[in-house]
Amino acid sequence: MAFARTLLPGVLCLALTGAPAALPHAAAAVPYDGQADHESALFGLKATNNAAAQEFTVDSARLSRVSVWLGSGAATGTVTAQVRRDRADAGSVIASTTLDLAALGGAGAGWVEFPLSAAVTAGDTYYLHLQASTAESGPIAWYGTTRAVPGSSTSWNYDRAYWGGWHAYTSRLAFHIDPTGSERCGETEPCYVPTSALAARTSGLLTNRVATEAVLPSFAVGASYVEGSNVLRLPSGRWRYLPDGASASTVVEADDPGALAQVEESRAWLAAGKVPGATAAQREASRRALLSMRALLKPNGAFAAAWAPAWEYSWPRDGAFAAAAFAATGHDEEAYRILGYDALTQRADGTWEARTELDGSGPPDARKWQLDGNGWVPWATWQWYQAAPADGRDERLRALYPMVREAADHAARSLGPDGLPPASPDYWELDTTTANIGTAAPLLAGLNAAADLAARLGTTADAERWGEAARRLSAAIATSFAPLGYQRTVDGEHGRDSAVAFMAPPFNAAPAGLGEALDSTYRALLLPNGGVSPGNDPSFSWGSYAWTASTSFFALAWAGTGEPAKAGRVLDWVLSKRNGLGELPETVNGAGLPSAVAPLGWTDSLVVLTALALQGSAQPTPPAARSSAG
């Protein structure tokens, strides 16, 4: 859902497009106490010249809260809701509550609940009165409908400059008296959503381990996960979850048996592995990251980058990092499942498509394949092997070995006379005209990993062939990239690249001089919002957006090269950008707000790996291949 803005006479229309259908109108035979339709910004509320009121009756002896659909173009100020016996008489107030707009998140729109406890008389007429105060020019409006609403009472607009006071309208303001069940905000319709929250497309995930459903930003406001789970606790106190066997979520009472069973199962899964982190914040972020990675993993081993249409595909690169993180935290089955999917989707020439449909049926489009997968997948296989239970490990590796062989052989064959791989789209998913570090460094890690795996299985010829290729590539990187500070391309025309971190552990043993390259690249890519851009290629701009994955590259690299203080500071920044559900976003915009999608599986994996390293459990690095003479 996104905000659609239209300027109307006197008010700013701030409507959530694509909102769920309005709730049914109350039957005319019972006292009317709620109007849910809110397609129009009806009346401005700004003191002292404007206010609005809605007549209502009740059939109970007490009310506890009211809700209204409010839209505000102002980020600061207050809104006061009152229940009055006489709309024009401030002395007739029987209940009053004032809410702060900044506390609501600033400018935005949606249902706002006001606690208003008061004794009332069934059948009597009361007035729900709203008035706002702000020093800003932005309008604040109460929404409703101009359509006929059977059984509803009169709405009133106070406009001193135009009407000279109160004026009755046939339009009806959106409100609920004592909302319950699905009338509570956050269930079928959103609570007040700050516009800042809508910088992101998704905010979280629900899953039953087969199906996955995104939590939209408009329904994440005021919600939280039940600890250790992907069950969502709503502002109403009820729970939303994706039942086993279902493809869509449902709202249930708290502690519903089906939802509780999911909570207990996911907590047991976490407990079966380890949740890394040197601090409480790191452990909390790692716990959420692991659960999100699990929600993105499909039963067939496909690992979705995120859960929004343009991200619901499996990239070998993202899956490799997830497999490494799962393996390192003791979740062997999930790691091996990803590698099994890689084996099934490998192309006949040993390469992989840039991404595939989650059912493994093939690529969704003609996006060019990317050679770095031939490094990432063998590297991830080696990482899995290092962490896998020893019993049966070699036999399971043999099942993956044909995939490793094809990948490593293609990587070795790709090296030119200069020892470098050909130009190929890198993790930017953009072509370069000369070899790039975003491909060369992963291939070096993959060739070293494949050579070591071959040696462990006793396939000496493979080990020697890939070891020789790794040595050639390493020498070429030292000759062509190192003098440039590991810039993006060997021609030095495409600027700095956060992929310099791929030359550090746990990918490659850090070569001499890498520390200065890391430092200078980080400084060059650092943005005012505190994160880094993937690169500063003069031919392509990333704008003001920091990428959490690229920023995390440096945290992981510094953790692996003995710079824990630097790593910790960068990781702290990444963790500070978690959204209200604790999820890690793909990007952070110029205003410092989470944007694009959350969670992003790649960033989740990097945070887990960095947290492991900072608590002293760093992943191993594939050993550099030695010549047979050495």
HELIX and SHEET records of a PDB file:
HELIX    1   1 ALA A   90  SER A   92  5                                   3    
HELIX    2   2 LEU A  101  LEU A  104  1                                   4    
HELIX    3   3 GLY A  181  GLU A  183  5                                   3    
HELIX    4   4 THR A  195  ALA A  199  5                                   5    
HELIX    5   5 PRO A  217  PHE A  219  5                                   3    
HELIX    6   6 PRO A  257  ALA A  272  1                                  16    
HELIX    7   7 ALA A  280  LEU A  296  1                                  17    
HELIX    8   8 PRO A  309  TRP A  311  5                                   3    
HELIX    9   9 PRO A  316  ALA A  328  1                                  13    
HELIX   10  10 ASP A  332  THR A  345  1                                  14    
HELIX   11  11 GLY A  373  ALA A  387  1                                  15    
HELIX   12  12 ARG A  393  SER A  414  1                                  22    
HELIX   13  13 ILE A  437  LEU A  457  1                                  21    
HELIX   14  14 THR A  460  SER A  480  1                                  21    
HELIX   15  15 ALA A  482  LEU A  484  5                                   3    
HELIX   16  16 SER A  498  MET A  503  5                                   6    
HELIX   17  17 LEU A  514  LEU A  525  1                                  12    
HELIX   18  18 THR A  548  GLY A  560  1                                  13    
HELIX   19  19 PRO A  564  SER A  576  1                                  13    
HELIX   20  20 GLY A  601  LEU A  614  1                                  14    
SHEET    1   A 2 PHE A   3  LEU A   8  0                                        
SHEET    2   A 2 VAL A  11  LEU A  16 -1                                        
SHEET    1   B 5 GLY A  34  GLN A  35  0                                        
SHEET    2   B 5 PHE A 175  ILE A 177 -1                                        
SHEET    3   B 5 ARG A  62  SER A  72 -1                                        
SHEET    4   B 5 GLY A 108  ALA A 119 -1                                        
SHEET    5   B 5 VAL A 193  PRO A 194 -1                                        
SHEET    1   C 5 GLY A  34  GLN A  35  0                                        
SHEET    2   C 5 PHE A 175  ILE A 177 -1                                        
SHEET    3   C 5 ARG A  62  SER A  72 -1                                        
SHEET    4   C 5 ILE A 140  THR A 145 -1                                        
SHEET    5   C 5 SER A  40  GLY A  44 -1                                        
SHEET    1   D 5 GLY A  34  GLN A  35  0                                        
SHEET    2   D 5 PHE A 175  ILE A 177 -1                                        
SHEET    3   D 5 ARG A  62  SER A  72 -1                                        
SHEET    4   D 5 ILE A 140  THR A 145 -1                                        
SHEET    5   D 5 ARG A 172  LEU A 173 -1                                        
SHEET    1   E 6 VAL A  93  ASP A 100  0                                        
SHEET    2   E 6 THR A  78  ARG A  84 -1                                        
SHEET    3   E 6 THR A 125  SER A 133 -1                                        
SHEET    4   E 6 ASN A  50  THR A  57 -1                                        
SHEET    5   E 6 SER A 155  ASP A 159 -1                                        
SHEET    6   E 6 GLY A 165  TYR A 169 -1                                        
SHEET    1   F 2 GLY A 204  THR A 207  0                                        
SHEET    2   F 2 THR A 212  VAL A 215 -1                                        
SHEET    1   G 4 SER A 224  TYR A 225  0                                        
SHEET    2   G 4 LEU A 232  ARG A 233 -1                                        
SHEET    3   G 4 TRP A 239  TYR A 241 -1                                        
SHEET    4   G 4 THR A 250  VAL A 252 -1                                        
SHEET    1   H 3 ALA A 546  TRP A 547  0                                        
SHEET    2   H 3 THR A 587  VAL A 588 -1                                        
SHEET    3   H 3 PRO A 594  SER A 595 -1                                        
END                                                                             
